[in-house]
Amino acid sequence: MSLRRHGDGTLKQNRRTGWWMAGVRDPESVAEHAWRTSLIASVIAQLEGADPARAALLAVWHDSQETRTGDVNHLGKKYAPSADPQVVTADQTAGMPEGLASVVRAWVGEYEAKESPEAVCARDADKLECLLQGIEYLAQGYANAQRWVDNSRGRLVTETGKRLADELLNQGSLDWLRAALGEKP
């Protein structure tokens, strides 16, 4: 069995390209995005009454196809059709033991189908992570990140995702630190 065939290590180097349009010189990697998306997915799922572990699992795998395609931002998709994630996943899993390959394909298929509560939570987590990253880039002085914050907020579906977004938008970037240190706001 080889996970190298899948190419998952490249996600640590692949940058999220949309942030370059916002002027961010060294944006987060796809792996960093997927990791935090999985944490957020588990929180949303727990609060929505879905399976947090399954939502986190779907979120971990949601951009795994980018080992083959790279991160194609929305502008790029205007000029080149997106590769079907399930076709890319089938190629990535070729050569794996069938038992493993079939479950990886099923995870990606579930995420792409957008039907299970866990997939809905994972998809909202993807948007909420982008919103949070945008807030962090705004705090670093990248004013153009506001577009990503606004677009991500508008795409949320779950009540929990919307509530968490509103809470994030009403917090300062260091409020968490002040609270941890017991400082008054």
N, C-alpha and C positions, 0 to 999 in steps of 0.2 A: 504494500500500500504506500502511496506517495502523495503527501500533501503538496510537495513541490510542483507536481503536475498542475495542481490547482493554481499555484502562483500567489498564494495569499500573502507572502512576504512583500510583494511589490506594493501592497496597499499602504505600507508604512512610508514609502517614498512618493507615492502618487498624491499630488496636491489637489485640493478642491479648487477647480479652475475659475468658478464664478467669482470668487473673492478677488481675483486679479482685476476684474472689471471695476471693483470697488476701490482699487488702489492698494490692496493689501499685498505687500511684497513677499511675505513668507506665510501663506495661508496654511491652515490645518491640513493634515493628511487625511486621506480617506479612512485609514485605520483609526485615527483619533476620532473622527466623526462617528464611525460605526460603534466604537467603544462607548462613547457618551450616549449615543442614540439607544444602545441596548440598556443602559442604566435608566434612562428616561422612560423607555418602553415598559420596563418592569414596574416603575412607579405609576404610570398611567394605567396599566392593566390592573394593578392591585386596586386602585381607586375606582376603576370602572367595573370591577367584579369579574375580570377575565383572568386567565392564567399568566402571572407575571413572568414565570420562567420561559414559557413558550413565546410570549411577546418579545422577551429579550433575545431569545434564540433567533427569531425571525429578523430582528433588527441587526443582529451581528452579521447575518448573511445578506442583508438587503442590497448592498452595493458590491458584493463579491465579484460580480461580473466585470468590474472595472479593472481587474487584473489583466483582462484581455483588451478592453475598449478604452481604458483611461477614463477620467472623469470628463464627460462631455456636458458642458453647461447648456442652459436653455437657448442661448444664442446659437451655439454650435448645432443644436438639434434642429434649428430652423433650416439649415443648409444641408445637413446630412441626416438621413433617417436613423433613428436609434436602433441598435441591435436588440433583438428580442432577448430579454434576460434569461428566459428558459432555454433558448437555443444555445446561448453562451454557456450557461450552466451545464448543459448536456455535453458540450465540448470539454469543459473543465473537468468533468467527472469521468470522462472516458478513461478507461484504464484503472479506475478504482474498483475495488470489489463491489459487485452489484448491490449488495446489501447496504453499503455506505453510499454509493452513488445514487441509489433510488431515494434514500431519505434526504440527501442534500437537494436533489431535484424537487422533492415534495415540499421542503421548506421554502424554497424560492417560489415554487408554484403557488403555495398558500399566500405568501406575501403579495405576489403579483395579482392574485385573484381578488384581493381586497374584500373578502367576504367574512372571514372568521373574525370574532371579536379581537383576537390577538393580533391579526394582521392589521386591523383598523388602528389598534393602539400603537403598533410598531410604526405604521405610516405617520400617525400623528407625532410620534417621538422623533421621526426624521425631520419633520417640519419644525418642531419645538427646539430641536438641537440647533437647527440653522438659525432660528430666531435668537437663541441664547448666544450663539457664536457671533451673530450680528451685533448684539448688545455689547459683547466684549470688544469687538472691533471698534464700535462707536466710542467706547471708553478709552481706546487707544488713539483716538483722533481720526479714524476713517469715517468721515461723515457720510460717504456714499453707501455705507453698509445699511443705512436706514431703509433703503429699497428692499433689501432681503428680510429685514425685520418685519416690515409691513406686509410683504407678500407671504411670508411664512405664517403670520398671524391670521391672514385671510383664508388660508388653506386648511386650518385645523377643523376637525370634524367632531371630536369628542368634547363633551362638556368639561371633562377634567383637563384636557389639553388647552382649551380656551381659558379656563380658570388659572391654570399654571402660567400661561402666557401673560395674562393680565397681571398676575403677581410679580412676574419677572420684570415686566415693563414699569412697574411702580416701585421697584427697588433700586437702590444705588449699587454700584459695582462692588463696594466694600461693606455693604450692610451685613453680609454673612460673617465677615471678620469681626466687625464691631459686636455682633450678637455673641459670637464665640468667646470674645474677650470680656463680655459682660458690660460693654460700654453703652451708654445711653445714645439713642439716635439723635 
